[in-house]
């Protein structure tokens, strides 16, 4: 098993040279790093101009492992080989370390780097990553992994303490500035490249303001080889109280995490960074200048919610997030706050609304469920409109959390919901209404995890346990633990709402002093009711159920193909598709023959599936049809957007086929039989969600910005294509 660890960027608000001086002070010995027992220099090479120094060493470490494990392994210590490259010219230090002991059973590789902050040359960044590959270790693989995780966590904290300690020591010694390295040809005569500037003296004499090393050989020397630099150098040292900057497109700043996301353990930070990096690695597109760039991905708060919902299990969180992003894209949920306008009936009778915030700064949502005519709402607007309205509330809640994070100066990622059940009775248990409620809960649980900070239920009547029995199985256990239920008037006074909501914020209808503008609900006049035929009308449900995307199944030996007829040359075929399951290869062909789709109705009880094949087995590639794009392999969870500028009018075929070698079969085997045999066999089934559009060349603006109908403010799952997948007159754009 292979475990990977990533740490956020730690920013020292000190120049690179100062940080290197603090780093150097830890050696040759450092009481703050007791696990380092010694090292042997294998090689030490410095460039002629002194700008680069490379040191390789074998280092002896003591590992905090159980005594039994050490006894079974037969070792007390482990040895690491390290290569450290310091570039004064580039102002960077790169440290690479890997274990020598038990390398055939457990392989550890770690990379650390110090570099100049991209936005401030007087600040220094530190980054760290490590991988642990446990092949076999006497049956103690899980124990070894736990020991490594414990060591990794301790090392990050220790590195922060060490650098902070020696930076403070430098300041106490009066060293506040170290000049940068200067090439030999640019140095003044009789000068040395690394004088120290001190503020310890009070004289105004220029000569007393700098202390110069007596000879070049004794200039600032860094021991770049001790194991301390491999895993103990992840500081988060900050001078002053300046606001941490939002991280750039590729990296997360440790100060930013603390300020906007909250305290995370090193392993939780690693999971966040790995999931975010995975999204960035597979979410790339082309700008209008033709340069590859990372597309906007979900906000860090959004990613973190999915990790928390899956207890920071990386694979489970990634699967959950991928499904949610595809869902958002398919139903265009990202635009809901701009496009959704609640019907007048919902505005007047939906008894819910936002109301200030709780004691912790969370946005507060009031829902007077007991006063709401659920049956009337379903009959008046339908289940789909109710669902979309609830989704708009959740989207608004996320916006309010971001605003409150800025207002209160601390991370706020969830909101509080206050539910008043006065008036709840058996009429609320109307079966279609309960069904609509369960569906809403299911959708919200899958796509808005960890957004509810606390649910306060007040004035719960006797019928509440019946409703709770119906809905509780659909609510995640972590969410259920956030519920607080008050019956009767128990919510008043100490131990009630005032523990969570300031007295001046408690709504007037609950005995507070704050006027609440949430609608009071009430019975909906039957004049608002729509007939069953109206509610079932496709035009009525278009607001939710209709989508511009189609879905198709792809089988081994049975690709899915669609036909596009081009009337004018130089038109632009655009596509946008997600791989929901399996790996597929995407092709686009120009056909000289008019294809005839095979019938999809299967005999007997065979399922009807969306799988269309247009290219007949008798067709010859290069004769009957030709490939106009290089094949593009797409992995499960990726999303591809691209375009092809047509050179000729005629028939074009877009094809998705299962990845892997095409199985050989008899030419007489029908295409429907291909599908049926794939269904009955063990071949893996793939699923694709796609959208295509043909644009006139004068409407195409050279980038996927022309596909505004399917763009999302969240990033779409994608994979980057290589330059080899480009062909004349076309562009494959993957996001």
N, C-alpha and C positions, 0 to 999 in steps of 0.2 A: 504494500500500500504506500502511496505517495501523499504526503501532506505538505501543503505550501503555506507559508506565512508571509504576510506583507504588513509593513507598518506605515502609518501616515508620514507625511513630510514634517519633520520637526524643524522649526525655524529659530535660529539664534539671531537676535537683533544686534549682532556684532559682526565686524568684517571677518572674512575668511582667515586672514593672518592672525587675528586675535584668537579665533577658535582653535587654530592649529597650535598656537602657543599654549593654550589651556590643555589641549590634547597631549602635547609633548611633555607636560609637567607630570603626567601620570607615570612616567618611566624614568629609570629602569624598574622601580618598584612602586606599587600603589596599594596602600592599606585598604582602599575601598574596593579593590578587586582581588580578594583572597584566593579565588579559584585559579588564578594564573600563577603557576609554579616555576616557570622558567622557559627559556627559548634558546634555540641554536640557529645562528645565521647560516643560511645555505648559500645565499648570494646577495650582493649589495652593489648596485650599479648606479652611477650618477652620470648624467649627460655632461658633455664638455662645458656647456655654458651654465651648468648648475640648475637648469630649469626643471629637470625631471629626475626623480630618484625612484628606483625600483628595488624593493627589498623582499626577499623570500626567506621564510624561516620555518622551522619545525618547532611547534609550541607544545608545552606540557600543561595539561589542565586536570584539575580535580573536578569530578562531576558529582552533583548532589543526587546520587542514586541509592536505592535501598541496599543495605549491606549484603543481603542474600543475592541480589542481582550481581553485585560486584564479585561475590565469591563464586557464583556459577560461571561468570564470564572469565574469571581468573585474572582480572586486572584491577588495579587501584586507580589508574590514571588513563587518560586518553591523549593521543597526540593528533594535532592538527597541522596541516601545511597551509601557509598563508602567502599570498602575493599582494603586496601593497604598492600602489603607484601614485606618487605625489607629483602633481604638475603645478609648479609655481606660476608658469606662464598662463595656464588655463584656470588657475585657482581652483583646483579640484583634487580630491583624494579618493581613490577607489580601492576598496579592500575586498579581496576574495579569499575565502577560507573553505577548506574541505577536510574531512577527517581522514587520518591514516589508519587509526586503530579500527578494526572490524569493518573496513570499507566494503568487504565482500558480503556483509550481512546487513549493515546499516550505513547508508550513505547520506551525509549531511553536506549541503553546499549553501554557502551564505555569501551575499554580496551587500556591501555597505558603501555609501558614497557621501562625501561632503562636497558641496558646490555652492556657487554664488546664487543668491535669490534672483529669479528672473526679472523681478520688478524693482529690486533695490540692491545695488551692488555693495552696499555696506551691511547686508545681512547674509547669513549662511544657512543653507538647507542641508538637512541630513535625511537620507533615505536608507531603508534596510529591507531586504527580503531574504528568505531562506526556504529551502525545500528539504524534506526528510523522506527518504525512501527506505522503508523497512522491508527487507527481503525475507529474512528469517533471523530469529534471535532466541534459539533454544525454547521456543514456545512462549516467550515473554514479550511478544510484539506489542500488545496493548499497553503493557507496563512501560516499555521503552518509549512509546509514543507519549504517554502521560508525563513521564520524566522530562522528555524533550519540551513539551508544552509548558511545563512548570518552569524549566530553565529559561525558555524563551521569554516568558512573561517577566521573570525576575531580572533578566539581562536588560530588557528595555528600561525598566525603572532604575536599575543600577547605572546604566549609561547616562541617564538624565542627571542623576545625583552627582556623578563624577565630573561631568563637564561643568555643571553649575558650581561645584565646589572650587574647581581650579580657575574658572573665570572670576569668581569672587576673590580668590587669592591674588590673581594678577592685578585686580583693581586695588586691593589693599597694598600691594607693592608699588602702586603708582604707575603701573603700565597701562596706558589707555589707548595707545595707537602703535601699530607696527607697520612701517612703510611696505608697500608692495614690492615684489621682485621686479628688478629692472635688468634688461639685457646688458651684457658687458659693454657693448659699444655705446650704450646710452648713459652709462654711469659717469658721474664726475670723477676726476682724479682724486686719489686718496680717500675714496668713499667705499663703504661696504654695503651690501644689499639689504641687510636686516638690522638696522639700529632700532633700539627701543626708545620711545618717547615717554617721558614720565611727567607727572604733575606733582611729584612729591616735593620738589624744591620750590622755594618761593622767590629765588633770585630771578632777575630779569635777564641775566646773561644768556645769550644764545647758546653758548657752549655748554651751559649747564642743563639745557632742556633736552639733551639727547645723550644716550649712553651707547657707544658703538663698540661692537666686538673688536678685540685687538687684532685678530687675523681672520681672513676669509674662512679658514678651516674650522673656526669655532663659531661660525654663524649659526643661526637658529637651526637646531638639529632635531629631527623627529624620529623617534623609534617607531617605525611603521610595521612592526612585526609581531608584537605581543598579541595574544588572543583577545585581550581586552577590546581591541578595535573591531573584532568580528561581530560581536553580539551585544556590546554594552554601550553603544554609541547612538542611542535614539533619544536625544534630549528634546525637551520642550522648554527652552530657556527664553524668557521674555523680559525685556527691559522696558519699564514704563507700562502704561495702561492703554496703549493704542489699540484700536479696534482691529481684530484679526481680519485679514482680507479674505474674500471668497476665493476658493481655490480655482486654478485654471482648469481648462477642459480635461486635463489628464490626471491631475494629482489632488490629493486631499491634504490639507494642512491640519496638524494636530491641534493648533489653537482654534481653528475653524470648527473642528469636531466638538471640542469642549464648549464653544460658545453657542453653536447653532444646533448641534445634535445631542449634546449631553455627554455625560461620562460613559465611556465604553472601556471594557477591558481590552488588553492588547489583542486577544484572540477575536473579540467582537470587531475591533477596528480592522483586523486582517480580513475577516469575512466581508465586511462592507467594501473594503478596497478591492478585494478579489472580484466580487460581484459587479462592482462599478467598472473595473478594468475589463471584465469580460464583455460587458455591454459596449464599452468604447472600442474594444478590439473588433467587435462584430457589427458595429453600427457606424459605417463610414459611407460617405457619399462624395460626389464631386461638386465643387463650387463652380460658378460660372466661368472662372478663370482656368478650370481644368485641373486644379490642385485637389489632392485628397485631403479631406478634413473630417474630424470627428463631428458627428451630428449631435444635436441636443438629446441627452438621455434623460430618463426620469430624475427628478430632483432627489438629492441624497436622503431627505426626510422620507420620501416615498419608498426608496429602496430599503431603508432601514426598517420601515414598518413590516415589510415582508420577511426580513430576516428575523425580527422579533417574533413574528407570528409562527415561525418554524424553529424557534429556539436556536437560531443561528446555525441551523443545519444548511450548509451552503447549497447542496444539490436540490433539496426540497424547496428552499426559498427561491432558487432560480426557476424551477419548474412552475411554482405558483405565480411568480412575477411574469414569466413569459406568457402564461395563459391569460393573465389579466391584461397585459399590454395588447395581445391579439384581440381580446374582447373589446377593449377600448377603441381599438382601431376599426374593428368590424362595424361597431355601432356608433362610431364617431362621438364617443362620450367626452372627448377633450373639448368639444365645441359647445357643450350643453349650456354653459352659463351665458353664451352669446346667442344661442339659437332657440333655447327653450323658453316659451312664455306660457305660464300656467293658465289654464282655462279659468274663466271668471268664477265658476263654481268652486274650484280649489282655492282660489284667492279668498273667497268669502267664507267657506265652510271647513277648510283644512285647519284645524286648531293647533298650529305649531308655528314657531318662529324663534329667531335669535334674540337673546336678552342679556346684554352685558357679559360678565365673566365670573368665574368662581374665585375662591380665595387664592388659588394657585395660578391664576391668570388664564386658565383654559376658557375658550369661548363657551357660553352657556346656551343650550337650546331647550326651549320649553315645549312640551307636547302634552296637550290636554286630551289624552286619548279617550277618557271617559265621556267627554262631551262631543266626541266625533261620531258622526253617522256613517260608519264604515260601509254599511249596505247601500246607503244612498250614494256615497262617493263612487263605489264600484259601478252602480247602475247608471250614474250620471256621466262619468268620464272614462270608465273602463280600467282594467288592471294595468294596462301598458302605460297609461298616463300617470297613474299613481306611482308606478315604479320609476318612471323618468323624473317625476317630481322629487322623489326621495333621493335619487342620484344627484339631482341639482343641489339638494341640501348638503349632501356629503361633499360635493365639490366646493361649495361655499364654505363649509367647515374647514377644509384644508387651507383655503385662502386666509381665513380668519386666524388659523394657527400661525401661519407665516407672519401675519401682521402683528400678532401678540408677541411673537418671539422678538421682534424688533422693539416693540413698545416696552416690554418688561425686562429686556436684556438677559433673558435666559431661554433655553430651549423649551418650546411648547409644541408638542406634536399631536395632541389629542384634545378632544373637547368633552364637556360634561353635558349630560342630558337629564333633565328633570321631567319626569312623567307623572302627571296628575291623573289618577284613575277614578276620581269621584264621578259617579254616574255609570261606571262600567256595570253591565248586566248581561243577561243571556242573549240579548239581541246582538251583542258584539261577537257572539260565537256562531254567527251565520256562516255556513260552510264555505261559500265562495269568498267571503271576506277573509276568513282564516286562511284559505288557500292563497289568496293574494298576499297576505301578511307573511306566510311561510316562504313564498317565492322571493319577496323583497329581502327577507332576512338572509336567504341563501345567496343572493347576488351580492349583497353588501358584505357578508362574511368573506366571500371569495375575492373581492376586489378592493375593499377598504379595511384591511386588517389593522388592528392596533390603532384605530382612530378614535375609539371610545375610551376615554380615560376613566369615567365613572358614570353609572346610571343610578339616579336617585328616584325611587318609586314611592310616591306618597298617596295616602288615603286609599290604600288597597282594600277593596271590598271582599266579601266572602267568596265571590265567584272567581277571584283572581287565581287561586290554586288550579282551577280547571284550565284557564287560559295558559298558565305557566306550564302545566303538564303537556299541553299541545305544542308549544313553541320551544321549550328548553332543549329538546334533543337536536334542534337545528342551530343552536348557539354554541360556539366554541367554548371549551372549558375555561380558557383564560379570560374570555369575555364574561362568562357567568360569574366569575369571582369578583367582577367589578360592580355587581348589582347590590344595591342596598334598598331594602323594602321596609316602608313604614306603614303600619295600618292605623286607622283612626286618626287621632291627633298626636301620635307619638313623634311626629316630625317637628313639633314645636318645642322651643326651649333648648336647654343644654342637651347635647347628645343627638340633636336633630339636624335640621338643615343649616343652622348657624355654624356648625362645625366645618361646613364646606362652602357656604355662600354667606357673604357679608349681610348683616341684618338689613342694611339699606338697599340691598339688591333683591331681597325676597319679594316675589310678586304680591300684589295687593290681594288677589283672590286666595292666597295662602296665608293671609294675615300679616303680610309685610307692608312696608310703606312705599314700595316702588310701583308706579303705575306700569302695568304690562300691556303692551299693544298686540299681543298674540290674539288672533281671532277666537271668539268664544265657541265656535262650532255650532252645534244644534242640528235639528232635523232638516234635511234637504227637501224642498218641495218636489213633489213628483213631476211637476212640470219640467224639471231639469233632466228627468230620466230619459234615456235613449232606448230605443227598441233593441231587442237581441240582434235583429238583422243589422241595425246600424253599428252596434258594437263589434259585430263579426265582419263588417265591410272592410276590405283591404285598404280602402282610402282612409278609413278611420284609424287603423292601427299602424299606418305608415310611419308615424312619428317614432315608433320604436322598432317594430318587427322587420320593416323593410331595410335593406342594406344594398350598397353598390357592389358588394363582394359576392362571389359565388364560391362554393366549395366543391371539391372533386376528390375521388379516391384514385390512387395510383397503385398498380400491382406490378410485380415482377413479370415481365412479358406482356403487360397490358398498360401502356402509357395512356395519359389523358391528353387529348389534343383539341384545340379550338381553331376555327377557321376565321380569317379576317380578309375581307375583300377590299382591295385598294383600287380605286378608280383612277387616281392621278398619281403619277410618279412624284418622288420627293415628299410624299406624305410622311407623317411620323407615327409609328406604332409605339405606344407607351404601355408599360405593364407595372403592376405592383402586386406582389404575392408574398404570402407567408407560408413557410413549411411547418405545418402543425404537427406532423408525425413522420418519422423516417427521414431518409436522405434521398434527394432526387437530383436528376440532371435536367437542366432547362436548355431547350434548343428552339431556334426559329428557322423555318424553312420557307423557300419560295417554290410553289408548286406549278408545274406546267400542265397538270391534269386537274380536273374538278373532282375533289374527293366526295365520296358518298359515305356518310356515317353509318356504322353498324347499328342495328336495333339493339336497344338496351334492355328490353323486356326479357327477363329470364323465364324459362318455363317452370311450371310447378310452383314450389314454395321458395325458389331462390330469391334472394333480396334484390330489389331494384336499386341500383347505385348510379351515381353520377360519374360515369367513366366512358368517354367517347374516344374512339379511334378513327382517324381519317386516312392515314397513310396505309394503303393496302400492302400486304406482304409481297405482292407481285411487283410492286414498284421498285425501280432501281435508282439508288442515290447517284446523282450526277446526270441521270437521263430523264427520269420522270419528275424529280424534284431536286433541289439543291440547298445546301446549308448556307445561310447568310450571316450567321454569328457563330463564334467559337462556343462549344458546349460549356455551360456553367454549372459546376457542382455546388449544390446547396444543401446545407446541413439542417437537421431538425432544430427548430427554434429560430431560424434566420428569416429575414425579410429582405426581399430584393425589389428594387425599383430601377427601371431602366427604359431605354428607348432605342428604336431602330429607324433610321431614315431610309425609306424605301427607294430603290433605284429604278424599279420597274412597277407598273401596275400589274394586277392579277391577284392570285390567291396566295396568302401567307398563312402558315400553320405554326402556332405556338404549341410546343410539346413539353410535357413533364413526364419523365420516365424514372422508374426506380433506379437508384444508383447501383452500380455493379455490372458485371458482364451480362449482356443480353442472352437469355437462354435460347438454345437452338431447338427448333420444333419443326414439324412437318409443314410444308407450305400449304397443305390442304386444310390445316386446322383453322377453323373460323375464328374471327376476332371475339365473338361472344363466348365461344368455348374457352378462349384464353382467359377471359375474366372469370368464368365459372371455375375453371381449373385452379386459378390463383386463389379464389375464395375457399376452395375445398382443400388446397394444399397448405404447406407450412410457410409459404413465401410471406415475408412481412408486408403489411399494407401501409401505404403512405397516404397522407392527407394534405391537400393544398387549398388555401384560400386565396383567390385571385381577383384582380380587376384589370381590365384592359380598356384602352381608349385610343381612337385614331384622331390625330390632329393635323390640320393643314400646316404646311411648313412655315407659313408666315405667322401662325399662332404659337409656334414652339419657340420658347425663349432661351433655349440652350441649356436648361437645367430642369431638375424635377420640380421647380417652383411652378411649372405649368400644370402640375397635378394637384392643385390646391384642394380639389374635392376630396382627396384621400390623405392629405397631410395631417399629421398630428403634432401637437405641441410636445407630446411625449415622443421619445425616440421610438422608431420602429425597429424590430429585431432584424438584423441584417448580417451580411458577410461581405468583406471587402474583396473585390475582384482584382486580379492582377492585370498588368498592362497587356499580357498575352491574350486576354479575353476581349481586347478591342479589335474591331475590324473596320475596313474602309467604309465610310458613310454611316457608321453606327456608333453608339456608345452604350456600354453596360454600366449602369450606375447602381451600386449596392449601398445600402444605408445600414 
